[in-house]
Amino acid sequence: MEELVSVAEFDSLAQAHIYRSRLESEGIACFLSNESMNSLYPGMAFTKVELKVRLSDSLKAVDILFENPSDDPIKL
């Protein structure tokens, strides 16, 4: 199994799902970590949702996430 790397962190679970869907529409398999914890304690600083992808997809994923600079900033 290939290593997973974090490409973004989100305070909002909804925002994480939007970006996950964006990457999946480009054929990049994604995984959200801390998803359950964030739904229990939304908005808490220690419950950031991490968007993870395979290491081999990480550069393409970052390019997609930052292709529109007018969007809200994504924390890395």
DSSP file (Angstrom, degrees, kcal/mol; ACC not computed):
  #  RESIDUE AA STRUCTURE BP1 BP2  ACC     N-H-->O    O-->H-N    N-H-->O    O-->H-N    TCO  KAPPA ALPHA  PHI   PSI    X-CA   Y-CA   Z-CA
    1    1 A M              0   0    0      0, 0.0     2,-0.1     0, 0.0     0, 0.0   0.000 360.0 360.0 360.0 136.1    0.0    0.0    0.0
    2    2 A E        -     0   0    0      1,-0.1     2,-0.0    52,-0.0     0, 0.0  -0.448 360.0 -97.7 -77.7 148.2    1.3    3.4   -0.9
    3    3 A E        -     0   0    0     -2,-0.1    52,-2.2    51,-0.1     2,-0.4  -0.337  33.1-137.1 -64.1 140.7    2.0    6.0    1.7
    4    4 A L  E     -A   54   0A   0     50,-0.2     2,-0.3    51,-0.1    50,-0.2  -0.824  19.3-167.2 -98.7 140.8   -0.7    8.7    2.3
    5    5 A V  E     -A   53   0A   0     48,-2.9    48,-2.3    -2,-0.4     2,-0.4  -0.955  23.7-115.7-127.5 148.6    0.3   12.3    2.8
    6    6 A S  E     +A   52   0A   0     -2,-0.3    46,-0.2    46,-0.2     3,-0.1  -0.689  30.3 173.5 -82.8 128.1   -1.7   15.3    4.0
    7    7 A V  E     +     0   0A   0     44,-3.0     2,-0.3    -2,-0.4    45,-0.1   0.543  65.0   6.4-110.4 -12.0   -2.3   18.0    1.4
    8    8 A A  E     -A   51   0A   0     43,-1.0    43,-2.8    68,-0.1     2,-0.4  -0.981  55.6-145.9-164.8 156.7   -4.6   20.2    3.3
    9    9 A E  E     -AB  50  75A   0     66,-2.8    66,-1.2    -2,-0.3     2,-0.4  -0.971  17.6-167.1-127.2 145.2   -6.3   20.9    6.7
   10   10 A F  E     -A   49   0A   0     39,-2.2    39,-2.8    -2,-0.4    64,-0.1  -0.979  26.1-155.7-134.3 144.4   -9.8   22.3    7.3
   11   11 A D  S    S+     0   0    0     -2,-0.4    32,-0.8    37,-0.2     2,-0.5   0.790  87.8  62.5 -79.0 -32.0  -11.7   23.7   10.2
   12   12 A S     >  -     0   0    0      1,-0.1     4,-1.8    30,-0.1     5,-0.1  -0.826  67.0-154.8-103.2 128.8  -15.0   22.8    8.5
   13   13 A L  H  > S+     0   0    0     -2,-0.5     4,-2.1     2,-0.2     5,-0.2   0.868  99.3  56.1 -64.6 -36.9  -16.0   19.2    7.6
   14   14 A A  H  > S+     0   0    0      1,-0.2     4,-1.7     2,-0.2    -1,-0.2   0.917 107.0  48.2 -62.3 -43.6  -18.2   20.6    4.9
   15   15 A Q  H  > S+     0   0    0      1,-0.2     4,-2.1     2,-0.2     5,-0.2   0.892 109.1  54.0 -64.4 -39.2  -15.3   22.5    3.3
   16   16 A A  H  X S+     0   0    0     -4,-1.8     4,-2.3     1,-0.2    -1,-0.2   0.898 107.5  50.5 -61.3 -40.8  -13.2   19.3    3.5
   17   17 A H  H  X S+     0   0    0     -4,-2.1     4,-2.4     2,-0.2    -1,-0.2   0.859 107.2  54.5 -66.9 -34.7  -15.9   17.3    1.6
   18   18 A I  H  X S+     0   0    0     -4,-1.7     4,-1.9     2,-0.2    -2,-0.2   0.947 112.8  41.5 -62.8 -48.2  -16.0   20.0   -1.1
   19   19 A Y  H  X S+     0   0    0     -4,-2.1     4,-2.2     2,-0.2    -2,-0.2   0.850 112.2  55.3 -70.8 -33.3  -12.3   19.8   -1.8
   20   20 A R  H  X S+     0   0    0     -4,-2.3     4,-2.6    -5,-0.2    -1,-0.2   0.936 108.7  48.3 -61.3 -45.6  -12.4   16.0   -1.5
   21   21 A S  H  X S+     0   0    0     -4,-2.4     4,-2.1     1,-0.2    -2,-0.2   0.879 108.7  54.6 -61.9 -38.3  -15.1   15.9   -4.2
   22   22 A R  H  X S+     0   0    0     -4,-1.9     4,-0.6     2,-0.2    -1,-0.2   0.928 111.4  43.5 -61.7 -45.5  -13.0   18.2   -6.4
   23   23 A L  H ><>S+     0   0    0     -4,-2.2     5,-2.2     1,-0.2     3,-1.0   0.902 112.1  52.8 -67.8 -40.5  -10.0   15.9   -6.2
   24   24 A E  H ><5S+     0   0    0     -4,-2.6     3,-1.7     1,-0.3    -1,-0.2   0.847 102.2  59.4 -64.5 -32.7  -12.1   12.8   -6.7
   25   25 A S  H 3<5S+     0   0    0     -4,-2.1    -1,-0.3     1,-0.3    -2,-0.2   0.731 104.4  52.0 -66.9 -20.0  -13.6   14.3   -9.8
   26   26 A E  T <<5S-     0   0    0     -3,-1.0    -1,-0.3    -4,-0.6    -2,-0.2   0.305 127.6-101.3 -95.4   6.4  -10.0   14.6  -11.2
   27   27 A G  T < 5S+     0   0    0     -3,-1.7     2,-0.6     1,-0.2    -3,-0.2   0.652  78.0 136.6  85.9  16.3   -9.5   10.9  -10.4
   28   28 A I      < -     0   0    0     -5,-2.2    -1,-0.2    -6,-0.1     2,-0.2  -0.868  51.4-134.5-101.0 118.6   -7.5   11.3   -7.2
   29   29 A A        -     0   0    0     -2,-0.6    25,-0.5    -3,-0.1     2,-0.3  -0.515  30.5-168.2 -70.0 135.1   -8.5    8.9   -4.4
   30   30 A C  E     -C   53   0A   0     -2,-0.2     2,-0.3    23,-0.1    23,-0.2  -0.851  17.7-163.0-128.1 159.9   -8.8   10.8   -1.1
   31   31 A F  E     -C   52   0A   0     21,-2.0    21,-3.2    -2,-0.3     2,-0.5  -0.994  11.5-147.0-141.3 135.3   -9.1   10.1    2.6
   32   32 A L  E     -C   51   0A   0     -2,-0.3     3,-0.4    19,-0.2     2,-0.3  -0.913  14.2-162.8-104.4 125.2  -10.3   12.4    5.4
   33   33 A S  E    S+C   50   0A   0     17,-2.4    17,-1.8    -2,-0.5    -2,-0.0  -0.792  73.4  23.3-103.8 153.4   -8.8   11.9    8.8
   34   34 A N  S  > S+     0   0    0     -2,-0.3     4,-2.3    15,-0.2    -1,-0.2   0.635  80.5 133.8  68.9  16.9  -10.3   13.3   12.0
   35   35 A E  H  > S+     0   0    0     -3,-0.4     4,-1.6     2,-0.2     5,-0.1   0.925  71.6  43.0 -62.8 -46.1  -13.7   13.4   10.2
   36   36 A S  H  > S+     0   0    0      1,-0.2     4,-1.4     2,-0.2    -1,-0.2   0.904 113.1  51.9 -67.8 -41.5  -15.5   11.8   13.1
   37   37 A M  H  > S+     0   0    0      1,-0.2     4,-2.2     2,-0.2     3,-0.2   0.896 108.3  51.9 -62.6 -40.4  -13.8   13.9   15.7
   38   38 A N  H  < S+     0   0    0     -4,-2.3    -1,-0.2     1,-0.2    -2,-0.2   0.864 106.4  53.2 -66.1 -35.3  -14.6   17.1   13.9
   39   39 A S  H  < S+     0   0    0     -4,-1.6    -1,-0.2     1,-0.2    -2,-0.2   0.793 111.7  46.7 -71.3 -25.6  -18.3   16.2   13.7
   40   40 A L  H  < S+     0   0    0     -4,-1.4    -2,-0.2     1,-0.2    -1,-0.2   0.864 129.5  22.3 -78.3 -37.9  -18.3   15.7   17.5
   41   41 A Y  S >< S-     0   0    0     -4,-2.2     3,-1.6    -5,-0.1    -1,-0.2  -0.562  83.8-169.1-128.9  66.7  -16.4   19.0   18.2
   42   42 A P  T 3  S+     0   0    0      0, 0.0   -30,-0.1     0, 0.0     3,-0.1  -0.302  71.1  13.0 -63.0 137.9  -17.0   21.3   15.2
   43   43 A G  T 3  S+     0   0    0    -32,-0.8     2,-0.3     1,-0.3   -31,-0.1   0.417  88.3 136.4  82.3  -2.0  -14.9   24.4   15.1
   44   44 A M    X   -     0   0    0     -3,-1.6     3,-1.7    -6,-0.2    -1,-0.3  -0.604  58.9-129.7 -81.3 140.7  -12.4   23.3   17.8
   45   45 A A  G >  S+     0   0    0     -2,-0.3     3,-0.5     1,-0.3    -1,-0.1   0.770 104.2  55.2 -62.5 -28.8   -8.8   24.0   17.1
   46   46 A F  G 3  S+     0   0    0      1,-0.2    -1,-0.3    -5,-0.1    -8,-0.0   0.390  97.3  67.3 -87.9   6.0   -7.6   20.5   17.9
   47   47 A T  G <   +     0   0    0     -3,-1.7    -1,-0.2    -6,-0.1    -4,-0.2  -0.166  62.6 157.7-120.1  40.7  -10.0   18.8   15.5
   48   48 A K    <   -     0   0    0     -3,-0.5     2,-0.5     1,-0.1   -37,-0.2  -0.391  40.6-128.0 -62.6 139.2   -8.8   19.9   12.0
   49   49 A V  E     -A   10   0A   0    -39,-2.8   -39,-2.2    -2,-0.1     2,-0.4  -0.812  22.6-148.9 -90.2 126.5   -9.9   17.6    9.2
   50   50 A E  E     -AC   9  33A   0    -17,-1.8   -17,-2.4    -2,-0.5     2,-0.6  -0.826   3.2-146.8-100.4 133.7   -6.9   16.4    7.1
   51   51 A L  E     -AC   8  32A   0    -43,-2.8   -44,-3.0    -2,-0.4   -43,-1.0  -0.887  24.7-171.0 -97.2 118.0   -7.3   15.7    3.4
   52   52 A K  E     +AC   6  31A   0    -21,-3.2   -21,-2.0    -2,-0.6     2,-0.3  -0.868  11.0 173.9-117.1 145.9   -4.9   12.9    2.5
   53   53 A V  E     -AC   5  30A   0    -48,-2.3   -48,-2.9    -2,-0.4   -23,-0.1  -0.879  43.6 -77.5-136.3 168.2   -3.9   11.4   -0.9
   54   54 A R  E >>  -A    4   0A   0    -25,-0.5     3,-1.4    -2,-0.3     4,-0.7  -0.401  43.8-117.6 -64.9 148.0   -1.4    8.9   -2.1
   55   55 A L  G >4 S+     0   0    0    -52,-2.2     3,-1.1     1,-0.3     4,-0.4   0.874 115.2  57.0 -55.0 -40.3    2.2   10.2   -2.3
   56   56 A S  G 34 S+     0   0    0      1,-0.2    -1,-0.3   -53,-0.2     4,-0.2   0.722 111.1  43.5 -67.3 -20.6    2.2    9.8   -6.1
   57   57 A D  G <> S+     0   0    0     -3,-1.4     4,-2.5     1,-0.1    -1,-0.2   0.446  87.6  96.1 -98.5  -2.6   -0.9   12.0   -6.4
   58   58 A S  H <X S+     0   0    0     -3,-1.1     4,-2.4    -4,-0.7     5,-0.2   0.874  81.8  47.7 -64.1 -42.2    0.2   14.7   -4.0
   59   59 A L  H  > S+     0   0    0     -4,-0.4     4,-2.1     2,-0.2    -1,-0.2   0.926 114.7  46.4 -65.7 -43.1    1.7   17.2   -6.5
   60   60 A K  H  > S+     0   0    0     -4,-0.2     4,-2.1     2,-0.2    -2,-0.2   0.906 112.1  52.3 -63.3 -41.0   -1.3   17.0   -8.8
   61   61 A A  H  X S+     0   0    0     -4,-2.5     4,-2.6     1,-0.2    -2,-0.2   0.917 109.1  48.4 -62.2 -44.6   -3.6   17.3   -5.8
   62   62 A V  H  X S+     0   0    0     -4,-2.4     4,-1.9     1,-0.2    -1,-0.2   0.902 109.6  53.2 -64.1 -40.8   -1.9   20.5   -4.5
   63   63 A D  H  < S+     0   0    0     -4,-2.1    -1,-0.2     1,-0.2    -2,-0.2   0.917 112.1  45.2 -58.8 -43.4   -2.0   22.0   -8.0
   64   64 A I  H >< S+     0   0    0     -4,-2.1     3,-1.2     1,-0.2     4,-0.3   0.912 111.1  52.4 -67.2 -43.3   -5.7   21.4   -8.2
   65   65 A L  H 3< S+     0   0    0     -4,-2.6     3,-0.3     1,-0.2    -1,-0.2   0.826 118.3  36.5 -63.6 -31.8   -6.4   22.7   -4.6
   66   66 A F  T 3< S+     0   0    0     -4,-1.9    -1,-0.2    -5,-0.2    -2,-0.2   0.172  83.9 104.4-108.2  17.6   -4.5   26.0   -5.3
   67   67 A E  S <  S+     0   0    0     -3,-1.2    -1,-0.2     1,-0.2    -2,-0.1   0.752  80.9  49.7 -72.7 -21.9   -5.6   26.6   -9.0
   68   68 A N    >   -     0   0    0     -4,-0.3     3,-1.8    -3,-0.3    -1,-0.2  -0.856  66.0-172.8-118.7  96.1   -8.1   29.3   -8.1
   69   69 A P  T 3  S+     0   0    0      0, 0.0    -1,-0.1     0, 0.0    -2,-0.1   0.619  78.5  70.5 -66.3 -11.5   -6.4   31.9   -5.8
   70   70 A S  T 3  S+     0   0    0      2,-0.0    -2,-0.0     3,-0.0     0, 0.0   0.645  81.7  93.5 -80.6 -12.4   -9.7   33.7   -5.1
   71   71 A D  S <  S-     0   0    0     -3,-1.8     3,-0.1     1,-0.2    -5,-0.0  -0.218  96.7 -76.4 -69.2 167.4  -11.0   30.8   -3.0
   72   72 A D        -     0   0    0      1,-0.1    -1,-0.2     0, 0.0    -2,-0.0  -0.356  62.2 -95.4 -60.1 144.6  -10.7   30.7    0.7
   73   73 A P        -     0   0    0      0, 0.0     2,-0.4     0, 0.0    -1,-0.1  -0.316  33.5-139.6 -65.0 147.6   -7.1   29.8    1.7
   74   74 A I        -     0   0    0     -3,-0.1     2,-0.4   -64,-0.1   -64,-0.1  -0.905  14.8-130.0-107.2 134.1   -6.4   26.2    2.5
   75   75 A K  B      B    9   0A   0    -66,-1.2   -66,-2.8    -2,-0.4   -68,-0.0  -0.697 360.0 360.0 -86.8 134.1   -4.1   25.4    5.5
   76   76 A L              0   0    0     -2,-0.4    -1,-0.1   -68,-0.2   -68,-0.1   0.387 360.0 360.0-103.3 360.0   -1.2   23.0    4.8
